[in-house]
């Protein structure tokens, strides 16, 4: 299924980090989650990525980033016909969102002790496992 798109907006909806809680020699745990929200007419899909860094049960960093994808008419028609957004396209949107999040984290922690803690590669196959069922207008 072909779903032509363009990125129309990137919104940093939440960011906080706590460098005073960071211990350089201890392991940092990274948790990532995604939420996908299509508009009612399926012309837009918002991919929200939520990232938490923790260490020894202390929150070090939280980022919530919304990436908005405008879907071309042929993509809308394909989604309506199949009644779903395919998992492969969801993962593709997730890949773009994670790359953007990596840049946001780097820029916002620049000059702090946490800047060397880079968002690692994320296996989206393990996180995003199924198609998104939708109903068009």
C-alpha positions as CSV (number, residue, x, y, z in Angstrom):
1,X,0.0,0.0,0.0
2,X,1.3,3.4,-1.0
3,X,0.9,6.3,1.5
4,X,2.4,9.5,0.2
5,X,2.9,12.0,3.0
6,X,4.7,15.1,4.1
7,X,5.8,16.3,7.5
8,X,3.9,19.4,8.4
9,X,4.6,20.1,12.0
10,X,6.9,18.9,14.8
11,X,5.8,19.9,18.3
12,X,7.8,19.5,21.5
13,X,4.9,19.0,23.9
14,X,7.0,18.1,27.0
15,X,10.7,18.2,27.9
16,X,12.4,18.2,31.2
17,X,15.8,16.8,32.4
18,X,17.4,16.6,35.7
19,X,21.2,16.5,35.3
20,X,21.7,16.8,39.1
21,X,20.4,13.2,39.5
22,X,22.7,11.8,36.8
23,X,25.5,9.5,37.9
24,X,28.1,9.2,35.2
25,X,29.2,5.6,36.1
26,X,25.7,4.1,36.4
27,X,23.6,2.6,33.6
28,X,20.7,4.7,32.1
29,X,17.5,2.9,31.2
30,X,15.5,4.2,28.2
31,X,11.8,3.6,27.8
32,X,10.1,4.6,24.5
33,X,6.4,4.5,23.6
34,X,4.3,5.7,20.7
35,X,0.8,6.9,20.1
36,X,-0.8,7.3,16.7
37,X,-3.8,9.6,16.2
38,X,-5.3,10.0,12.7
39,X,-7.6,12.9,12.0
40,X,-11.3,12.0,11.4
41,X,-10.9,12.5,7.6
42,X,-7.5,10.6,7.7
43,X,-5.7,13.5,6.1
44,X,-3.4,13.8,9.0
45,X,-1.7,11.4,11.4
46,X,0.0,12.5,14.6
47,X,2.8,10.3,15.8
48,X,3.6,11.0,19.4
49,X,6.8,9.6,20.9
50,X,7.3,9.5,24.6
51,X,10.8,8.9,25.9
52,X,11.9,8.5,29.5
53,X,15.5,8.2,30.8
54,X,15.7,6.7,34.3
55,X,18.6,5.7,36.5
56,X,18.3,4.0,39.9
57,X,14.6,4.7,39.9
58,X,15.2,8.5,39.3
59,X,13.7,10.2,36.3
60,X,16.5,11.9,34.4
61,X,14.8,13.0,31.2
62,X,11.3,13.1,29.7
63,X,10.5,14.1,26.1
64,X,7.1,14.0,24.4
65,X,7.3,14.9,20.8
66,X,4.4,15.1,18.3
67,X,5.2,14.7,14.6
68,X,2.3,15.5,12.2
69,X,2.2,13.7,8.9
70,X,-0.2,15.1,6.2
71,X,-1.4,12.2,4.0
72,X,-2.0,12.7,0.3
73,X,-5.4,11.8,-1.2
74,X,-4.1,8.5,-2.7
75,X,-2.9,7.5,0.8
76,X,-6.2,8.4,2.3
77,X,-8.1,6.3,-0.3
78,X,-5.8,3.3,0.4
79,X,-6.2,3.6,4.1
80,X,-10.0,3.9,3.8
81,X,-10.1,0.9,1.4
82,X,-8.1,-1.3,3.8
83,X,-9.6,0.1,7.0
84,X,-6.1,0.4,8.5
85,X,-2.8,2.2,8.6
86,X,-0.3,-0.6,8.0
87,X,2.2,-1.4,10.7
88,X,5.1,-0.8,8.3
89,X,4.0,2.8,7.8
90,X,3.5,3.3,11.5
91,X,7.1,2.1,12.0
92,X,8.3,4.4,9.3
93,X,6.7,7.4,11.0
94,X,8.2,6.1,14.3
95,X,11.6,6.1,12.7
96,X,11.3,9.7,11.6
97,X,10.0,10.7,15.1
98,X,12.9,8.9,16.9
99,X,15.5,10.6,14.7
100,X,13.9,13.9,15.4
101,X,13.8,13.1,19.2
102,X,17.5,12.2,19.1
103,X,18.2,15.7,17.7
104,X,16.0,17.4,20.3
105,X,17.6,15.6,23.2
106,X,21.1,16.4,21.9
107,X,20.3,20.1,21.4
108,X,18.5,20.5,24.7
109,X,21.1,18.8,26.8
110,X,24.1,20.4,25.1
111,X,26.6,21.7,27.6
112,X,25.3,19.5,30.4
113,X,26.7,16.3,31.9
114,X,23.9,14.4,30.2
115,X,24.7,15.4,26.6
116,X,26.9,12.2,26.1
117,X,23.8,10.0,26.9
118,X,22.6,9.5,23.3
119,X,19.2,8.0,22.5
120,X,20.2,4.5,21.4
121,X,18.9,2.7,18.3
122,X,15.3,1.7,18.9
123,X,13.9,-1.6,17.5
124,X,10.5,-0.4,16.3
125,X,9.4,-4.0,15.3
126,X,9.3,-4.8,19.1
127,X,7.4,-1.6,20.0
128,X,5.0,-1.1,17.1
129,X,3.4,-4.5,16.5
130,X,0.1,-4.1,14.7
131,X,-1.8,-2.1,12.1
132,X,-3.9,0.8,13.3
133,X,-7.5,0.1,12.5
134,X,-9.4,3.2,11.3
135,X,-12.8,4.3,10.0
136,X,-12.9,7.1,7.5
137,X,-15.8,9.6,7.1
